[in-house]
Amino acid sequence: MITGKYPSLRLRRSRKESWSRRLMQENTLSPSDFILPIFLIDGSNKKQEIPTMPGVYRYTINRLGQIIDKAIKNGIPTVALFPKTQKILKDELGSESLNENNLVCRGIKEIKKRYKNQIGIMCDVALDPYTSHGHDGLIRSNKILNDETIEILINQSLLQAEMGSDILAPSDMMDGRIGQIRKALDKKKFQNVQILSYAVKYASNFYGPFRDAVGSKKALKGNKKTYQMDYRNSDEALREVALDIKEGADMVMVKPGMPYLDVIKSIKNKFKIPVFAYQVSGEYSLITNAIQKKIINSDAIYESLVAFKRAGANAIVTYYADRLDKILI
Ligand code: PBG
């Protein structure tokens, strides 16, 4: 028979009432934790659902107001722009990335004109939405070229900075690009443009729906394993981060998100710098499909997001960020 004295510490005491559970919360979510990705398409007056990402749309520039008004109203600090480039504009060199009238450039200009600094703009620095082969770098003899690719990334960065992008996010995993981009930005007086390095980006199976969304899936030949990281490794992630900090990254990204919470935590513990997590398209599709089929409850979205905070992330890129009014209740 258990006596009244045993056990003396009962952790369930604190879970007994809702007010007490709230008091004990170690991590919470607020709109300031989120970055909203937005897919852009050519044309006008279109809002087009992405079949593999139910609930996520591509917008024409003139329809951007709809999603950005809501993002500002919900208190989201930043949006991230991704273009679906028309096939006829793609080539081996990703030349469209340097066109000052490309979708991303027009998107940045429109948002800055309409909203000034009410919301930040982040842009990927990478060639894959623009190349006919779907890779992030230039190719010669079947090899992805590192240093030659960086030359283009520098020009893409300068162009996006000139258009008004606040955060540049090199996402291609080439070696040495953060330092080169930082140097070029500073030289051209863009010393206040931030760099978010996708320092730890794994060659993941979870990017499929994104590649549909930007139209690079069918184009992609082979895989990205010679530049994106092997998902078996985590010490290597710390080496990547150490290098990017030395080269001038303001913050670093870990991607995908949920399968890599251990990596987020180790980076945070070791480097004490802002770490962002990307809940990628495959994670979004898995959760959303399971909810639609009533296999799991929609509260799973909140649970999946708070996990990033627990691991130590300072911000979360997620396709759910346009629905925070329904999720953060
Ligand atoms: C491209 C890029 C990718 C994502 C963001 N930027 C795909 C890739 O590396 O193939 C994936 C995002 C997602 O899956 O949600 N450099």
Residues whose N, C-alpha, C, O or C-beta is under 5 A from the ligand:
A	BS01	PBG	A126 D128 S171 F206 Y207 F210 Q279 V280 S281 G282
